[in-house]
Amino acid sequence: MYTLHILDDNEWLKLIDTEYTSYKKEYCPRAAAVTYLVYSGMSFVGYEGEYFPEQMADSYGNAFQVHQRPIKTAAIHKKWIRELNYFWYLLLVALPVDVYAHTYQFLLGEHDAILEGGAFFIPYMIAHWTLLLFTLLAPRVYYNLPSRYWIIYFKFIRINLVIHEYIYRLTLRKLTLWYRVCEFGIFVFAMYTLYGMFSDNHYQYQMISHDVSSTVLQIEE
């Protein structure tokens, strides 16, 4: 479905091919589009150019559309990934389109169902953006670390892909509207309660620290 173009004489690209193939075989990911976006995006540095490889441009756009459904975004990605260098494409096109698509999904899901992901859409988004941030470290790893250490980075990426995949599957459960709304409401209430507890404890800690400091100063005087 998606094309991953590999250069046989590049160690980084061969490692990506091995990891991508192994991950798909072992986990059969439901989030196959995200899996492709991660590994194809990481492969960019192996070409050491400014523009994304033409051989993968269409697959990249198609994968983004599947990931951002029901919003039709393939044409946007296919056009601008060819017009802009990869860095500016990610910053000016991919990022804002992804934010818009996930805001839509937050409200109506991937299949136009209100709060389709229930309580797990927020953890899914946290896992998604965490995975994205780690993926963007690929140039640092490629240029600054010896090749013998690359596998550590790839294993770290796989762990995050597995976490992302597990949470994503929880957002695809078939739930009634009432259950989705209740589950999401309970999740928000739990997060608000935890935040309140943390804020109170932090305030009490500051007060205790202030009292201790004042006491020490009085003793010294």
C-alpha atoms as a printed R data frame, in Angstrom:
    type eleno elety resid chain resno       x      y      z
1   ATOM     1    CA   MET     A     1   0.000  0.000  0.000
2   ATOM     2    CA   TYR     A     2   2.823  2.399  0.886
3   ATOM     3    CA   THR     A     3   6.191  2.629 -0.856
4   ATOM     4    CA   LEU     A     4   9.359  2.751  1.246
5   ATOM     5    CA   HIS     A     5  12.264  3.598 -1.047
6   ATOM     6    CA   ILE     A     6  15.620  2.247  0.111
7   ATOM     7    CA   LEU     A     7  19.188  2.799 -1.097
8   ATOM     8    CA   ASP     A     8  21.210 -0.406 -0.721
9   ATOM     9    CA   ASP     A     9  24.447  1.435 -0.035
10  ATOM    10    CA   ASN     A    10  23.087  3.423  2.931
11  ATOM    11    CA   GLU     A    11  23.255  1.778  6.367
12  ATOM    12    CA   TRP     A    12  20.587  4.037  7.883
13  ATOM    13    CA   LEU     A    13  18.065  3.258  5.150
14  ATOM    14    CA   LYS     A    14  18.734 -0.484  5.317
15  ATOM    15    CA   LEU     A    15  18.132 -0.390  9.077
16  ATOM    16    CA   ILE     A    16  14.858  1.457  8.516
17  ATOM    17    CA   ASP     A    17  13.755 -1.177  5.999
18  ATOM    18    CA   THR     A    18  14.566 -3.962  8.468
19  ATOM    19    CA   GLU     A    19  12.800 -2.284 11.388
20  ATOM    20    CA   TYR     A    20   9.743 -1.287  9.341
21  ATOM    21    CA   THR     A    21   9.304 -4.786  7.909
22  ATOM    22    CA   SER     A    22   9.856 -6.428 11.291
23  ATOM    23    CA   TYR     A    23   7.393 -4.166 13.090
24  ATOM    24    CA   LYS     A    24   4.631 -4.710 10.523
25  ATOM    25    CA   LYS     A    25   5.098 -8.480 10.624
26  ATOM    26    CA   GLU     A    26   5.129 -8.677 14.427
27  ATOM    27    CA   TYR     A    27   2.308 -6.268 15.290
28  ATOM    28    CA   CYS     A    28   0.110 -5.995 12.165
29  ATOM    29    CA   PRO     A    29  -0.617 -2.380 13.185
30  ATOM    30    CA   ARG     A    30  -4.081 -0.894 12.824
31  ATOM    31    CA   ALA     A    31  -2.298  2.458 12.662
32  ATOM    32    CA   ALA     A    32  -0.417  1.353  9.550
33  ATOM    33    CA   ALA     A    33  -0.442  4.882  8.132
34  ATOM    34    CA   VAL     A    34   1.315  6.281 11.208
35  ATOM    35    CA   THR     A    35   3.841  3.440 11.088
36  ATOM    36    CA   TYR     A    36   4.680  4.360  7.502
37  ATOM    37    CA   LEU     A    37   4.831  8.100  8.257
38  ATOM    38    CA   VAL     A    38   7.284  7.455 11.093
39  ATOM    39    CA   TYR     A    39   9.709  5.256  9.180
40  ATOM    40    CA   SER     A    40   9.492  7.118  5.875
41  ATOM    41    CA   GLY     A    41   9.967 10.424  7.689
42  ATOM    42    CA   MET     A    42  13.021  9.043  9.486
43  ATOM    43    CA   SER     A    43  14.407  7.793  6.177
44  ATOM    44    CA   PHE     A    44  14.606 11.351  4.802
45  ATOM    45    CA   VAL     A    45  17.947 12.096  6.451
46  ATOM    46    CA   GLY     A    46  19.503  9.092  4.742
47  ATOM    47    CA   TYR     A    47  19.171 10.851  1.385
48  ATOM    48    CA   GLU     A    48  20.968 13.922  2.758
49  ATOM    49    CA   GLY     A    49  18.958 16.282  0.559
50  ATOM    50    CA   GLU     A    50  16.514 19.122  1.164
51  ATOM    51    CA   TYR     A    51  13.472 17.604 -0.529
52  ATOM    52    CA   PHE     A    52  11.524 14.469  0.347
53  ATOM    53    CA   PRO     A    53  12.263 11.589 -2.091
54  ATOM    54    CA   GLU     A    54   9.924 11.697 -5.092
55  ATOM    55    CA   GLN     A    55   9.503  7.907 -4.964
56  ATOM    56    CA   MET     A    56   7.648  8.170 -1.656
57  ATOM    57    CA   ALA     A    57   5.795 11.487 -2.048
58  ATOM    58    CA   ASP     A    58   2.452 10.015 -3.128
59  ATOM    59    CA   SER     A    59   2.550  7.269 -0.491
60  ATOM    60    CA   TYR     A    60   3.345  9.887  2.145
61  ATOM    61    CA   GLY     A    61   0.348 11.991  1.121
62  ATOM    62    CA   ASN     A    62  -1.944  8.950  1.052
63  ATOM    63    CA   ALA     A    63  -0.763  7.850  4.500
64  ATOM    64    CA   PHE     A    64  -1.471 11.297  5.919
65  ATOM    65    CA   GLN     A    65  -4.992 11.220  4.487
66  ATOM    66    CA   VAL     A    66  -5.697  7.826  6.100
67  ATOM    67    CA   HIS     A    67  -4.300  9.091  9.392
68  ATOM    68    CA   GLN     A    68  -6.331 12.312  9.175
69  ATOM    69    CA   ARG     A    69  -9.618 10.834  7.962
70  ATOM    70    CA   PRO     A    70 -12.367 11.752  7.350
71  ATOM    71    CA   ILE     A    71 -10.650 14.985  6.226
72  ATOM    72    CA   LYS     A    72  -9.403 14.702  2.632
73  ATOM    73    CA   THR     A    73  -5.821 15.928  2.842
74  ATOM    74    CA   ALA     A    74  -3.849 13.791  0.356
75  ATOM    75    CA   ALA     A    75  -3.827 16.422 -2.417
76  ATOM    76    CA   ILE     A    76  -2.478 19.086 -0.051
77  ATOM    77    CA   HIS     A    77   0.370 16.884  1.131
78  ATOM    78    CA   LYS     A    78   1.250 15.606 -2.346
79  ATOM    79    CA   LYS     A    79   1.449 19.133 -3.715
80  ATOM    80    CA   TRP     A    80   3.424 20.872 -0.989
81  ATOM    81    CA   ILE     A    81   5.843 18.082 -0.172
82  ATOM    82    CA   ARG     A    82   7.095 18.605 -3.727
83  ATOM    83    CA   GLU     A    83   7.018 22.397 -3.615
84  ATOM    84    CA   LEU     A    84   8.789 22.967 -0.289
85  ATOM    85    CA   ASN     A    85  11.874 21.440  1.249
86  ATOM    86    CA   TYR     A    86  10.978 18.847  3.863
87  ATOM    87    CA   PHE     A    87  11.591 21.037  6.920
88  ATOM    88    CA   TRP     A    88   9.345 23.865  5.739
89  ATOM    89    CA   TYR     A    89   6.735 21.416  4.487
90  ATOM    90    CA   LEU     A    90   6.503 19.867  7.962
91  ATOM    91    CA   LEU     A    91   6.341 23.251  9.678
92  ATOM    92    CA   LEU     A    92   4.038 25.163  7.330
93  ATOM    93    CA   VAL     A    93   1.803 22.408  5.939
94  ATOM    94    CA   ALA     A    94   1.932 19.070  7.754
95  ATOM    95    CA   LEU     A    95   1.757 20.514 11.279
96  ATOM    96    CA   PRO     A    96  -1.221 22.898 10.873
97  ATOM    97    CA   VAL     A    97  -3.157 20.370  8.773
98  ATOM    98    CA   ASP     A    98  -2.542 17.680 11.400
99  ATOM    99    CA   VAL     A    99  -3.684 19.975 14.222
100 ATOM   100    CA   TYR     A   100  -6.874 20.804 12.295
101 ATOM   101    CA   ALA     A   101  -7.566 17.136 11.467
102 ATOM   102    CA   HIS     A   102  -7.063 15.946 15.043
103 ATOM   103    CA   THR     A   103  -9.256 18.734 16.400
104 ATOM   104    CA   TYR     A   104 -11.990 17.473 14.081
105 ATOM   105    CA   GLN     A   105 -11.327 13.873 15.161
106 ATOM   106    CA   PHE     A   106 -11.499 14.909 18.805
107 ATOM   107    CA   LEU     A   107 -15.100 16.012 18.288
108 ATOM   108    CA   LEU     A   108 -16.324 13.602 15.605
109 ATOM   109    CA   GLY     A   109 -13.736 10.821 15.397
110 ATOM   110    CA   GLU     A   110 -12.588  9.153 12.207
111 ATOM   111    CA   HIS     A   111 -16.103  8.082 11.234
112 ATOM   112    CA   ASP     A   112 -18.176 11.151 12.105
113 ATOM   113    CA   ALA     A   113 -19.256  9.788 15.496
114 ATOM   114    CA   ILE     A   114 -19.370 12.248 18.409
115 ATOM   115    CA   LEU     A   115 -16.436 11.627 20.790
116 ATOM   116    CA   GLU     A   116 -15.724  8.387 18.932
117 ATOM   117    CA   GLY     A   117 -12.523  7.716 20.871
118 ATOM   118    CA   GLY     A   118 -14.176  8.116 24.270
119 ATOM   119    CA   ALA     A   119 -11.752  8.756 27.113
120 ATOM   120    CA   PHE     A   120  -8.792  7.388 25.207
121 ATOM   121    CA   PHE     A   121  -8.542 10.044 22.493
122 ATOM   122    CA   ILE     A   122  -6.539 12.398 24.731
123 ATOM   123    CA   PRO     A   123  -3.983  9.688 25.724
124 ATOM   124    CA   TYR     A   124  -3.865  8.748 22.038
125 ATOM   125    CA   MET     A   125  -2.985 12.314 21.102
126 ATOM   126    CA   ILE     A   126  -0.330 12.447 23.831
127 ATOM   127    CA   ALA     A   127   1.185  9.228 22.474
128 ATOM   128    CA   HIS     A   128   0.935 10.572 18.924
129 ATOM   129    CA   TRP     A   129   2.723 13.856 19.577
130 ATOM   130    CA   THR     A   130   5.319 12.138 21.775
131 ATOM   131    CA   LEU     A   131   6.079  9.735 18.934
132 ATOM   132    CA   LEU     A   132   6.318 12.659 16.522
133 ATOM   133    CA   LEU     A   133   8.826 14.492 18.718
134 ATOM   134    CA   PHE     A   134  11.040 11.409 19.006
135 ATOM   135    CA   THR     A   135  10.823 10.873 15.243
136 ATOM   136    CA   LEU     A   136  12.040 14.421 14.622
137 ATOM   137    CA   LEU     A   137  15.241 13.533 16.482
138 ATOM   138    CA   ALA     A   138  16.298 11.302 13.578
139 ATOM   139    CA   PRO     A   139  18.683 13.891 12.032
140 ATOM   140    CA   ARG     A   140  20.434 14.344 15.384
141 ATOM   141    CA   VAL     A   141  20.908 10.603 15.718
142 ATOM   142    CA   TYR     A   142  22.027 10.156 12.114
143 ATOM   143    CA   TYR     A   143  24.631 12.911 12.111
144 ATOM   144    CA   ASN     A   144  25.850 12.868 15.712
145 ATOM   145    CA   LEU     A   145  25.875  9.240 16.853
146 ATOM   146    CA   PRO     A   146  28.090  6.393 15.619
147 ATOM   147    CA   SER     A   147  26.121  3.894 13.535
148 ATOM   148    CA   ARG     A   148  26.579  1.153 16.147
149 ATOM   149    CA   TYR     A   149  24.294  3.129 18.483
150 ATOM   150    CA   TRP     A   150  21.515  3.717 15.961
151 ATOM   151    CA   ILE     A   151  19.734  0.504 16.912
152 ATOM   152    CA   ILE     A   152  19.101  1.881 20.407
153 ATOM   153    CA   TYR     A   153  17.193  4.808 18.913
154 ATOM   154    CA   PHE     A   154  15.225  2.481 16.640
155 ATOM   155    CA   LYS     A   155  14.248  0.252 19.549
156 ATOM   156    CA   PHE     A   156  13.074  3.340 21.419
157 ATOM   157    CA   ILE     A   157  10.957  4.328 18.405
158 ATOM   158    CA   ARG     A   158   9.457  0.834 18.307
159 ATOM   159    CA   ILE     A   159   8.484  0.989 21.991
160 ATOM   160    CA   ASN     A   160   6.663  4.261 21.349
161 ATOM   161    CA   LEU     A   161   4.986  2.813 18.263
162 ATOM   162    CA   VAL     A   162   3.713 -0.132 20.318
163 ATOM   163    CA   ILE     A   163   2.333  2.213 22.996
164 ATOM   164    CA   HIS     A   164   0.738  4.385 20.306
165 ATOM   165    CA   GLU     A   165  -0.775  1.326 18.603
166 ATOM   166    CA   TYR     A   166  -2.239 -0.044 21.829
167 ATOM   167    CA   ILE     A   167  -3.911  3.248 22.760
168 ATOM   168    CA   TYR     A   168  -5.095  3.810 19.182
169 ATOM   169    CA   ARG     A   169  -6.940  0.491 19.209
170 ATOM   170    CA   LEU     A   170  -8.769  1.602 22.346
171 ATOM   171    CA   THR     A   171 -10.103  4.630 20.439
172 ATOM   172    CA   LEU     A   172 -11.633  2.319 17.803
173 ATOM   173    CA   ARG     A   173 -13.976  0.440 20.147
174 ATOM   174    CA   LYS     A   174 -17.626  0.271 19.127
175 ATOM   175    CA   LEU     A   175 -19.369  2.258 21.852
176 ATOM   176    CA   THR     A   176 -22.805  3.825 22.196
177 ATOM   177    CA   LEU     A   177 -23.016  7.604 22.221
178 ATOM   178    CA   TRP     A   178 -24.102  7.595 25.878
179 ATOM   179    CA   TYR     A   179 -21.138  5.416 26.890
180 ATOM   180    CA   ARG     A   180 -18.672  7.578 24.951
181 ATOM   181    CA   VAL     A   181 -19.904 10.795 26.539
182 ATOM   182    CA   CYS     A   182 -19.946  9.298 30.054
183 ATOM   183    CA   GLU     A   183 -16.490  7.766 29.658
184 ATOM   184    CA   PHE     A   184 -15.049 11.023 28.403
185 ATOM   185    CA   GLY     A   185 -16.746 12.978 31.196
186 ATOM   186    CA   ILE     A   186 -15.377 10.628 33.866
187 ATOM   187    CA   PHE     A   187 -11.890 10.918 32.375
188 ATOM   188    CA   VAL     A   188 -12.007 14.727 32.395
189 ATOM   189    CA   PHE     A   189 -13.317 14.743 35.975
190 ATOM   190    CA   ALA     A   190 -10.520 12.368 37.078
191 ATOM   191    CA   MET     A   191  -7.865 14.544 35.422
192 ATOM   192    CA   TYR     A   192  -9.331 17.691 36.994
193 ATOM   193    CA   THR     A   193  -9.342 16.039 40.427
194 ATOM   194    CA   LEU     A   194  -5.723 14.908 40.074
195 ATOM   195    CA   TYR     A   195  -4.724 18.396 38.954
196 ATOM   196    CA   GLY     A   196  -6.468 19.892 41.987
197 ATOM   197    CA   MET     A   197  -4.733 17.459 44.335
198 ATOM   198    CA   PHE     A   198  -1.344 18.213 42.771
199 ATOM   199    CA   SER     A   199  -1.938 21.964 42.975
200 ATOM   200    CA   ASP     A   200  -2.962 21.754 46.646
201 ATOM   201    CA   ASN     A   201   0.046 19.601 47.548
202 ATOM   202    CA   HIS     A   202   2.370 21.948 45.681
203 ATOM   203    CA   TYR     A   203   0.888 24.963 47.506
204 ATOM   204    CA   GLN     A   204   1.245 23.229 50.877
205 ATOM   205    CA   TYR     A   205   4.854 22.325 50.046
206 ATOM   206    CA   GLN     A   206   5.605 25.958 49.210
207 ATOM   207    CA   MET     A   207   4.024 27.125 52.466
208 ATOM   208    CA   ILE     A   208   6.019 24.587 54.500
209 ATOM   209    CA   SER     A   209   9.228 25.576 52.705
210 ATOM   210    CA   HIS     A   210   8.500 29.245 53.403
211 ATOM   211    CA   ASP     A   211   7.851 28.546 57.093
212 ATOM   212    CA   VAL     A   212  11.042 26.506 57.413
213 ATOM   213    CA   SER     A   213  13.063 29.236 55.698
214 ATOM   214    CA   SER     A   214  11.596 31.894 57.977
215 ATOM   215    CA   THR     A   215  12.388 29.790 61.064
216 ATOM   216    CA   VAL     A   216  15.991 29.257 59.950
217 ATOM   217    CA   LEU     A   217  16.435 32.984 59.356
218 ATOM   218    CA   GLN     A   218  15.055 33.802 62.797
219 ATOM   219    CA   ILE     A   219  17.422 31.311 64.438
220 ATOM   220    CA   GLU     A   220  20.406 32.741 62.582
221 ATOM   221    CA   GLU     A   221  19.483 36.252 63.664
